[in-house]
Amino acid sequence: MEIALWVVLILMLGGALVFWRWGSRSRRATELADARAEAQRWYERLGGQLMNLHGDAPAVRQALADAGERYNAAGSQLEQAGTPHQFALARETALEGLAYIRAARTAMGIDPGPELPPLAAARGAGMLTKEREVNVQGQTYRAGPQPGNQTPYYYPGGNWQGRPVPAGWYSTPWWKTALGTGAGVLGGILIADALFSPAFADPGYGYEAGYQEGFNDGFGDGQDQGGDAGDQGGDGGDQGQDFGDQGQDFAGQGDYSGGYGGDFGGDFGGGDFGGGDFGGGDW
């Protein structure tokens, strides 16, 4: 009887294991099919837009050319994809192509169409809100929130060399020419500094707002810390009364601690790192 119970138990455990493996395989197959369908949907939508849009303006032609490149890349990724992650990459490429489609429609003066899911690469990059013009190594670079004859290259936003590059229209695709090594990378760094750093160019609305907010927060924190230090200095003075003049001098350090804490907290708690260059949002 005992042997029979063990046999039944083993059979039940084996059956449970087989059922679990079948269910796990089924779930993976469903996830893969869903990821493939999602990527295919955006890929086909991109292809349909490319077939129906045409324009002669430089900004339109360039945006459509970039969208076509993403269409070809997404198609190649779909053919080789075999995991949900790989299909997600193909989906991202197709969405990037559709971002260029929206840019082309904007340059044509027509409705850009419905909003797209946010691009993973563009998170935290923000977008340009003001036109700007800078000179780097004798060459002029322009950027702005709207297309034009002088800014025909659209960029959907992303990160380059660890630096956020906001979405907008640019006079040259410097992020492409700077993808190499050596002088190309150095030139791209200088251009990014000039276009997006307040030390070289118009900081834009997004920077000013973030700077002011960060400065106010840091200054307030510095004042609080300075006040606490001043109180501690005063307490030190009380404790030092038995030592005559030395105790009084030590008590005077309370005022010094308050002033130092306020100024230091204000300067370093505010603009440069709190709200400015890399705080996200609008530029």
N, C-alpha and C positions, 0 to 999 in steps of 0.2 A: 504493500500500500504506500509505504514511504517513497519507494522508487517511482511509483506512478505519479505521486504529487510533484516530485522533483522534475520528472519529464514534462508534466503540464506546465510547471513554472518556467522551465527553460523555453518551452514552445511559446509561452506568452511573452517572455522577454524578447525572444527572437522576432516575434511578430510585431511587437512595439517598435523595435529597432528598425525593422524593414519599413514600417509605416512612417516613422519619423524621417528616415532617409528619403522616402518617396515624397513626403510633404516638403522637405527642404529643397529637393531638386525641383519640385513644382513651383515653389516660391521663387527660386532663382530664375527659372525659365520665364515666369510672369514678369519679374523685375526687368529682365533683359528685353522682353518683348515691349514692355511699356517704355523703356528708355529708347529703344529703336524707333518706336512710333512717334515719340515726342521729338526726337531729332529729325526724323523724316518729315514731320509736319512743318517745322520751321524751314527746312531745306527746300521743300516744294514751294512754300510761300515766297521765299527769296527768289527762286527761279521764275515764278510767275510775275513778280514785280520787275525783274530784269527784262523780261520779254516785252513788257508794256510801256516802259519808260524810255524816253529819248530826249536829248537836249543838246544844244550847241554851245551854251555858256561854259567857260572853262571850269567853273566850280561844279556844274552838273556832270560834265564829261568825266572829271576826275573822281567824283563820288561814285558814279556808276562803274568806272573802271575798278575802283577799290572794292565795290560790292561784288563785281564779277570775280575778282581774285578770291574773295571769301567763299563764293559759291563753288568754285572749283576745289578749293581746299576742303570745304565741308563734304563735298561728294567723295573725295579721296578718303577722308576720315571714315565716312559711313561704310565704304567698301571694306575697309580693314578692321573696323570695330568688332570686338567680340565680347566686351564686358560693358556693364552699365556705365562705368567711368569713361570709357572710350566713346560711347555714344553721347555722354554728357559733354565731352570736348567738341564733338561734331555739332551738337546743338549750340554751344557757345559760339562757335565759328559762324554758324548760320545767323545767329542773333546779331553778331557784329556786322555781318553783311547787311542785315535789315536796318541797322543803325545808319549805315551809309546810304541806304535807300531813302530813309527819312530825311537825311541831309540833302540828297539830290532833289527830293520833292520840295523841300524848303527853298533851295536855290532856284527852283522853277517857279516859285510863288504859288504853289498849290498846297492843299492840306497835307501835312506829313503823314497822316493816318493815325491809327490807334497807338497808344503807348506800348512799348516793349518791356518784357521782363528786364530787370537791371542786369547789366553785364558784370560778371564776377570780377573781371580785371579792372573795371572802372570804379569800384567801390572806394569811396573816400577821396576820389580825384577831383570831384566838383566840376564846375564849368566856368568858362570865361563870362564875365559880366561887363567888361569894359574893353574898348580897343586900346592897343598899346603898340608902340614902335620903338625898337632898340637897335643899337649898332654894336656889332660884335666883330672884332678883327676886321674892321673896314666894310663889313657887309650889313645891310639893313634887314631886319626881321620884323614882321608884323603879325599880329594875332588879334582876334576879336570874336564876339559872339555871333556875328552874321557873316554870310558869304559875300564875296566881292571879287572884282578883277584882281586885286592885290592879295587876296587871301582865298585862293581856290582849293586849298587842301583841308579836308575835314579830318578831325581826330575824335573818336568817340569817348576818349578818356581812358587813362590807365596809368601804369607805373613804368618808369624807365630809369634804370640804374638806381633803384630805390627811391626815386623822386616821383611824386604824383604829377601827372601831366593832365590838366583839365580838358574837358571836351570843348571844342571850339574850332574855329577856322584859322588856318595859318598860311603864311606866305610861302613856306617851303616845308616839305616833310622832313625836318631835321632829325626826327626820331628814327627815321629809316636810315639816313646817311650816317647816323652815329651808332649804328648797331655793330660796327666793326670794332677794331682795336686801335690803340695809339691815338693819332691825331683826331680821328673821327669821334672817339669817345670824349676826348678833351674838349673838342669843339661843341659837342652836344651839351656837355656840362656847363660850359660858358653861356650857351644860348638859354638853357633852362634857368640858370641863375639870373640872367638879364631879364628874361620875360616874366618870371614869377617872384623874384626877390625884390622887396621894396628898396634895397640899396642901389638897384640898377634901373628900375623901371617903375611905372605907375603901379602901385600895389593893388588897386582895384577895390571894389566895395567889400568883398568877402574878407580881405585882409584887414581893412580898417575896422570893421565891426568886431572881428575876432580879437584884434589887438586891444581895442578899448575894453572889451569884456575881460580879457585875461589880465590886463593891467589893473583894472579896478579890483578884481578878486585878489590878486597878489598884493596890492597895496593895503587892502583891508586886513589880510592875514598878517602882513608885516607889522601893521600898527598894533594888532592884538598881541603878537609875540613881543613887540617892544614894550608894551604896557606891562606884560607879565615880567619881563626882565627888570623893568624899573621898580616894580613892587619888590622883587627879590633884592634889588640893590638897597632899597629902603630898609628892608628887614635886616640886611647885613649891617647897615649903619646902626640900627638899634642894638644889635648884638655887640657892636664894637664900641659902645659908649664907655666901657671900663678902660679902654685904651686911649682915651683923651682925643687928641687931634687926629690920630690915625683912624679912629672910628668915624669921625666926621668926614674925613676925606673919602673913606670907603662908601659912606652913605651917599656922597655926591655922585658916585658911579651909577646910581640908579637913573639919573637923568641921562647920562651917556648911553646906558643900555637901551632906554626907551627910544632915543633918537636913532641909534644905530639899527635897532630892530626894525623901525618903521621904514627907514630909507632902503635898507638892504632888501627887505621883503617886497617893497614896492617895485624896485628896479628889476629884480630877478623873478618875481612871481608873475609879472605882467607880460608885456607884448611879445618878446622875441620868441619864446617857446610856448606860450600859453594860447595864443590865438592867431598867430600870423601865418607864416609860410606854409606849415603842414598841418593846420588844424582841421582840414576838410571843408566841405561846404562850397560856397561860391568863391570865385576869384575876381 
